[in-house]
Amino acid sequence: MTSAPWLRRPQPRPNAAVRLVCLPHAGGSPGLYRTWVTLLPPEVELLLVCPPGREDRLDDPLPADLPALVGGLGAALSPLLDRPWAVFGHSMGATVGHELALQLVRQGHRPPVHLFVSAREAPQFHHGGTTHLLDDDALCAELVRLGGTDAALMAMPELRRLVLPAVRGDYRLIETYPARPDGLLPCPVTALVGADDTELTAEEADGWRQWTSGLFQRLTFPGGHFYLSDRPQEVVSAVRRRIAEYTTASL
């Protein structure tokens, strides 16, 4: 069973009860979540999404739009839905994860047991934007402002050449995303936010309540837009507890 090149399995757990699919932010890579494998119990297998344009996919063409991205990922993930699964997406990854779950449910696959949307406004509050049109210096400055990106690294011309195409491409996808999801998910949805995240309001996070027929909860952590990088233990513990609520009841 293969899902390359879209998915990474840092520690295969063929007997796991649940698979947790983690999606990065715009321009991000699977590295955002690699430490999670040591924080999750053996019952949970981590699947890390690697979109085109990063790591060993630098030469892969970037998707034309967000539906194309979701379609490619969905095709790769489908063979791995032979057991319960959950989705965690950060920032742009939350939007991709939501659309991915909706697409797979429409195709007849089992719904996820939980959708975790991190640092992202609900679709009805989608901002759009023109960040993808900035020149390289301004784009790097925006990445540093958001946190999660070292200013010294962004000053290195060779690194810029490697990472900025994927960053710009992802921003183009999310900023031109029409934000018209179709249908409700039947699973619980948890919105996770940083208390000091200037990119998101409580109202925008709570708007995810409208996209599920299941339970909704908002969790707030100390920190800004990349709060999860500073507090991985706390975030993973929260995710574990909510996944366990399902597995204890149903498996």
N, C-alpha and C positions, 0 to 999 in steps of 0.2 A: 504494500500500500504506500503510494508516494503522493506528496503534496507539493513537492519542489516545483518552482522556486519560491512560492508565496509564503510558506510556513516553515518555521524552525521549531524543532522539538529538542530543547536543550537537555532534557532528561526523559527519554521515553519511558512511559509507565503503562504498559499494555493492559494491566489489570485495574487501572484507575476507574473510579466510579463516575467521574465528571472530567470533562475537558474544558479548560479555561482559555479562551481565545483573546489575546491582548493586542490592541491596535495602537500604534504610536501617533503622536501629534504631527502637524505639517512639517515635512522635512525630517521627521524623526526616524529612528531605526529600532530594531528589536532590542538593542542594548538598554533601552529605557526600563525593560522589565527583567533583564537576565538574572538579577539578584533574587527575584521572586521564587525561583525554583528551589532555593534552600529554605524558604519561609513557608512553602505550601506543604500540606501533608501528603503522604503517598497516595491518598485517594483522589488527588487532583493532578491531572497532567496539564502542563503549560504548553500552549501553542502560541508562538510569537509570529505576528504578521510582519513580513518584509516586503513592502511595496516596491515597485520598480524604481531604479535610480539611486539605490544605496547598497552598501556592503558589496556582496558579489553580484548585484544586479545593476551596477553602474551603467552598463551599456544597454540595458533593457529599455525599450521605448516607454515613455510616460503615457498614461491613459489620456484619451481625448477629453473625457469628462468624468464626473464622479460615478455615474451609472456604469461606465466601462470599468472603472476600478472595482466597484462592487461586484460586477459580473465575473471578472477574472478571479477575484478572491473567493466568491461563492462556489465557482466550479472546482477550485482547489480544495475547499473545505468540505464539500458535500460527502466525499468518501469517509470522512472522519466523524460523521454524525451518527455513528452506530450506537452511541451511548449519550446520556445527558451531557449538555454543553452549556456554557455561560460565556458572556462577552463582557470585556472591559475595554473601553476606549477612552483615550485621553485627548481632550481638545478636538481637533479635526477627527481623530480616531473615534470619538463618541458618535459623531454624525455618521461616519462610515459604518460603525458597528450597528447602529440603529437601522440604517438602510439594508445592511447585510441580513440582519435578523428578519426584517419584513420580507425581503426577497426569498429567503430560504423557506419561510413559512408559506408564502404564496406557491412555491414549487412543490409543496407537500411534505417537506421535512418537518420533523418535530421542532417545536419552538424552543428557544433557549430557556433554561430554568431561571435565568436572571440576566438582566441587562444593567451594567454599571456604566454610567455616563459621567465622565470626569471633566470638570473645568470647561463645560460647553453649554451654551444656551439651547433651549428647546427650539425645535424648527420654526415655531411661530414668531420667535424673536431673532431669527437668523439675521446677522448683520451685513453680510456681503463685504465688499471692500475693494481696495485697489493696491494692497500691499504688493501683489505680484508684479505690479508695474513699476515699482521703485527701482532705482539704480542699485548697483551692488553695495555701495557704501551705506545707503539708507536702509537696505534690506538687512544687512548685518547689524546695524544699529537697532533695528526693531527686534531682532532675535535676542540681542543682549538685553534690551529693555524688558522683555518678557521673562527673562531668567532661563536657567537651564542651558545656557550657551556661554562659554568662556570668551570674554572679549579678546584675550590674547590669541586664542585660536582663530578667531574671525579676522585677525590682522595678518594671518599667514596666507599669501596669495595662492600657494599650491593647494591649501585646504579649501579655500573659497572655490576654486575651480572644480573641486570634487563634490562639494555639498550643495552649493547654491542652485544648480539646475533642479535638483529634487525639491529643495525648499520652495523655489519660485513656482515649479510645476504644481506642487501640492496647494500652495496658496491660490493659484489660478483655479484649481478644481473646487476648493471650498468657497472661494469668493464669488464664483459664478454658479454655484449650486442653486437650483431653483427652490429648494426647501418646500417640496410638496409631497411628503411621504403619504403613502396610501394604506390606511387601516391602523388598527390598534394591535399591540402585542398582548398576548394573554399572560405573559410572565411578569413577575415583580420588576420594578425599575428603581434603582437607587442612583441618585445624583450625588456626586462627591465634589466638594468645592474647597478652595483655600480661602480662609477668612479675609486675607488681604489681596485677593485677586481682583485687580481693577478692570479686568476684561469681562466680568460677569457679575450680575446682580442676583440677589436671592429670588426675585420674581422670575428672572430668566431661567434659573435652575429649577425652580418649582414648576415651571411650565411643562416639564417632562411628565407631570402627572396626567396630562391630557392624552398621552400616547400609549397608555396601558389600561387594560381592563382589570389588571391585578393591583397589588399593593404598590404604593410609592413612598419613598423616604428620601430626605436630604440629609447628608452627613457633612459636617464642616470640620476642617482640620486647620491647625495653625499653618500659616505660610501663604505664598502667592500662587501664581498660575502653575508653577511646578512644585507645589506642596508635596506631591507623592515622591519626588526624588529625595526630599529631606527627611521624610518620615515613612520609609517603605514598610517597616514593621507594623506600624499602626494601620496603614492602609490595607496591607495584606491580611491582618487580623480581622479587620472589618469585612473584607471580602470573604474570608474563610467562614466567618460566623453566618453570613447570609447564604452561602452555598450549603453549609451544614444544615441549615433550616430545611432545605429541600431534601438533601440526601438522607437525613435522619428519618424524615417522614415517609419517603418513597422508595428507598433502596434497602 
